[in-house]
Amino acid sequence: MARPATMEFGTGLASVRAMNTSAPSSTPLLAEFAVRFAGVSKKYGDATVLHELNLDVRRGEFLTLLGPSGSGKSTILNIIAGAIQPTTGRVFLDGVDVTEKPSRERGLGMVFQNYALMPHMTVFENVAFPLKVRKETRDSIHRKVTQTLEKVGLATFASRKPKELSGGQQQRVSIARCLVYSPSIILMDEPLGALDKKLRDQLQGEIKSLHRDIGTTLIYVTHDQEEALNLSDTVCLMNLGRVEHLGTPAQLYFDPANRFTADFVGESNIIAGTLVDAGSLQTQAGSTLRVHSRCQSVGASVEVLIRPENVRIVAPGEAVSEENVFDSVVHQLSFVGGRTRVETKMGDERILVSRVSARDDADIQPGQKVRLAWSRANSVVLD
């Protein structure tokens, strides 16, 4: 996969506005956003679990909070939900300050990892429950539940109990129970974490389709990078209570803001060196790489990112158009489905190569000398 030539971090992002901006001052501006954090932080005693954050999420956005355990993503979700109070700052939902409001008054939808279904109720009764709490009429409840079950593909399961359903079906009931009362904002806390990969992939497609069809704002928590890149309009990558990178999936993958983002999102080759000029880097081993750099500080110690799928093994006698060509030795091969993951040694540097046509790699063996090639545009210097 080649890096888009015009993609730059921080550009083209209409969905999320401004970290580290001043607090909002006008109601019309607030009304543009489904969620706004203004100087929000959270401490437990002397421990800061969320550093001061200003974050705006537009209506209809699919925003994923991504990061390792303890990064602060669930803290953000729980502050939005009203499950915990921020230490500083204000929280606005649809232009209304809800910082002091309890969860039940925020009108949010919530989907949990453990489904949270009532085992003694049927699928229909589980989905109808939030409407009964809101004291809707019998006819209204029947109509809305029926329509919602059809939307999630469970119309024929209405009379079953949760224990009679698969894990994926139970999660769809949980989603239906959330959708049935049409909340303007839906929060999902690792809803697919307990499912196997094939089922996760299937439900990811269903969640994307539902979001596209209903157009509600969706804020999703996961530690699964592939899930975040697949589902999201925008990804907020967290680490140690801070935002490391805020951008589109393509921006995180192709043009990461820093080393943490490059290392966390996808497989990566990261080589350290000194910037000779805006287009050249001398590695610690003395090799010179042609690179794409936003940094103009000649002599700066930097790191360069090259994604494995942008490195290729050059066939003997083949003409090469890429700016970077180096001799290397195959160290290890791993068959991972439709591609081969080739680990090579280029001096002291480990370089990963991802080859799509796994069947064509039978002639590559550990210890074999190969030539690697990749373009300057795919050698991104990290800030």
N, C-alpha and C positions, 0 to 999 in steps of 0.2 A: 504494500500500500504506500503510495507516494505522498509526500507532504504537500498540502496545498500551497502554492507559491505565494499567495497573498494573505495567508492567515497570520495574524499577529495577536498576541495576548492583549485583551482589553478592548478590542474593536468589535463592532457588530453585535454587541450584547444589549438587546432591547429589553430582555426579560427581567434582569436583576440590576438594580441600581446601587452603586456606591456603598462600599464599606468605608468606614472612617470619614463620614460626612457629618455635617452639623445636624442637630436635632430638627425634625420637621416643624414648620411654623404655621402652615395653612391647611385648612380642611380640604379645599379642592385638590391640593397636591396629594394629600393622604388618600383621598378617595380613588386615585389612580391605581393604588396597590391593594392587593389582597392581604398581604402581611408586610408590616414594617417594624423593624427593630431600631430603636433610637438609643444608642449608648447602653445596650443591654449587657450585663455581665452577671456571673454567678460565682459566689464563694461559699465554701463550707469551712468556717473557722478561718485559718490562715491559708487554706488551699484554694486556689483559683481554678475552677473547672471550665470556665468560659470567660475569656478576656473580652474587654469592651468591644461590642459589635454593633455596627450600623448596617442593616441589610434590608433591601426592598425587593419584594416579589410581586410581579405583575399578575393581574387577574388572568386565569386560564393557563398559568405557567405550570410546567412539570419540573419542579426543583428537587434534586436528590442531594441529601446530606451524606457524604461519603467519608470514610476514614476508619482507622483502626480502633480497637476497643479503647475507651478512655479518651477519645479525641474531642468529645464535646457535642457530637451530633445528636445524641438522644437528649442531652440537656436542652438543646435548642428546641427540639420537638416538644418536650415536656413543658417548656416555658410557653410555647404557643398554645398548648392544650390547657394550660392553667394548672397542671399537676404540681408544678413548683413555681415559686415566686422568684423573680430576678433580684439580685442584690442591688443593682443600679439600673437605670434606664426605664423606658416605656415601651409597651407592646401595643400595636395598633392592628386591628383586623377590619378590613373593609372601611378604613378611615375612622374607626371608633377606637378610643383608648380603652383597652380591656385589661390593663395591667392588674387592676384590683378585682376584676370580675371572676367568680368561680367558674369551673369548667362547664357546668350545666347551663350557664348563661351565654356561652360563646358560640353555640350553634355549629360546632364542628363535627365532622365525621371522623371516625377512628377505626383503623383496621390493625389488629394485633397479630403477632407471630403465632400465638397459641389458639387463634380463632375465637376464643371466649364465647362459644355457643352454649346455650342452655340445653343440657342433654335430655331433659324431660319433654322438651317442645319439639314439634315437627319443624321441618324447613320453613314452611309457610308461617308458623307461629313465631319462629325466631326472627324472620324478616319483618313480620308485622309488629313486633314488640315496640320499637321506637315510635311507631305511629299511634299505638294504643296509649303510650305514655303521653303523647301530645293530644290525646282525646279526639282523634279524627273519627269520622263516622264509619260505620261498618262497610258501606258501599265504597267509600273513598279508600279504606284500607285494602279491600279486596282488589280494587282496580289497580292501585299502586303496587301492591305486592306481586300480582300476576304479571304486570308489565316488567317489573324489575327482574323477576325470575326468568322471564323470557330473554331479557337482555343479557343475563349471565349464563344462559343455556341450562337452566335447572327447572324449567316449567314442569317436567315430568317427574321431578323428585320432591314435589311440594309436601307430600304426606309422609315422607321418610323422616326418621330420627337421625341426628348427627352420627351416631355409632354405625349406621347403615351406609355411610358415605365414605369415599376415599378422602385422603388428605387434601387433594386438590379441590374436590367438590366441597369439602367443609370450608376451605378458604374462600371459595366463590360465594358460599352462603354468607360468610362474614363480610365480604365486599358488598353483596346485595343488601344486607341489613344496613350498611352505611349509605348506600346510594338511594335507598327507598324514600328518605325524607329530604332529598335534594339539598345537602349542605353546600355552601359556596366554597368551602375549603375542606379537603380531605387529607388526613394525616395517616401515613402508613409506616409502621414501625417494624422493619424487617419481616414483612408478611410472608415471604417465600423461604425464609431461613430454614424451616423444618422439612422442606420437601427435597426429593431427589432431583438431580440435574435436569433430566428430561421433562419432569413436571414443572420445574421452575421455568424452563425455557418456554413451555406452552403457556403458562400463566403470565409470563412477561408480555407475550403477544396479546393476550386478552386484556391485560391492564392498559397497554398502549392503545388498543382499540377503544376501550371504554373511555379513556381520557379524551381521545379524539372526538368521540361521539357526544359526550356530555359537556365537555368544555369547562369543567370545574378546575379550580386551582388544586394541585396535588403536590404535597410535600412528603418525600419518601426517604426513609433512613435505611442504609445498607452499608455493609463493609465489603461487599462484592463489587469490585471495579467493573467487571464485565456487565453486570446488571445495571450499574449506574450509567455506563456509556450507552447501553442499548435503549434504556427507557427515557432518558432525561432530555429536556430542552436545555437545562442548565445544571451544572454540577458545582456544589460547594464542598471542596475538599478540606477536611478538618484534620488538625494534628495538635495535641496538647492544648486544647482549648482555643486555638487560633485558626483562622482561615489561611490555608496555604495557597490556594488558587481558586478563583471564582470565574467560571467561564463555560463555554459550550463544550460538549464532549470532544469535538475536534480540536479545540484549543488546548484542552488538558493533554490530549494524546500527542498532537503534532508539535505544539509550541508551549511546553510546560513552563510555569513561572520560575521553578527552582528545582534543586536536586531531589527534594522529597517527592514532589509531584511526578517527576520523570521516573523515579524508582518505584513509586507506589502504583502508578497507572501503567499496566502493560509490562512486557519484558523490555529490557533496555540494555544497551551497551553504553557505558559512561566512562570516558577517557579524560584524565586530568592532564593539564599542560599550561603553557604560557602563551598568551595572545601576542603574536608577532605583529599582526595588523588586523584590520576588520575582517579579512578573509582567510587568515592563516593562523594555525596553532601548532606550536612545537610541543610534542608529548614529552613526558619525563624520560622516555627511552631514546629521545632524539629524533623521532620521525616528525615529518611535517604534514599536517592535515589541512586540506582546504575546507573551510567551514562557513556556515551562515551565522552571523553574529550581529546582535543589537548593541553590543558593548564596544566602545571606541577606545578603551583604556589600554593602549599598547603596553605590554609588559605585565598585564594583570594575570594572576593565577586563576584559571577558570576550568570548567568541565564542559565537555561536549557530549551530546546525546545522539546516538545513532540507533534507530529501531532495527531489530533483527530482520524484519521483512524487507528493509531497504538495502540490505547487504546481499550481494549475490556472489556465487562461486563462478569464476570465469572459466569457460571451456578452453582447452588447449588450442592455441592458434587463433583464438577469437579476438577481433578488434574491440577495443574498450573506449567508450565515450565518457565514462565517469571521471571526475577529477581526482578521486582517491583510489589508488590501486596498490595493494600490499601483498607480499608473500606471507603465508600462514601455514600452520600444521593442524590437521584435524585431530582433536583430542577425544571427542566423544560424540556419538549419534544417539538420538532418541526418537523413536517413532511415535507420533502423537496424532493418529488418525490420518487425515488427508494431507499431512505435511510431515517433514522431517526437521527436527531441531538439531542443528549441527553446532557443536561447541568447538572453537578453534583457538589456537594460541598464536598471537602475533607478537613475537618477542615475549615481554612480560605481561602483555595485555590479553585478556580473554575476550574474544569476539564471538557473539552468537549470530547464527544465520538461520533464518526460517525459510525453508524451501517448500513450496506448495505441492509440487508433483513428487510425492514421496516415492512412487514407483521408479522414478528416474535416478534414485540415489543408491542403487545397489552397487555401483562402481566406486562409491566413496567409502573409505575405510579409515579407522583410527591410525594415526601415524603418517597418513598421506599428506604430501605437500600440495597446497592449492593456492590459487590467487583469488583475493577478495577485492570487490569493487563496490563503491557507493558514491553517490553524487554529493557535491558541496551543499546543495539545497537541503539534503537530508542529514546534515551534520549541524545540529542546532546547539549553539553555545548557551549554556544555562546562566541565568542571572545569579 
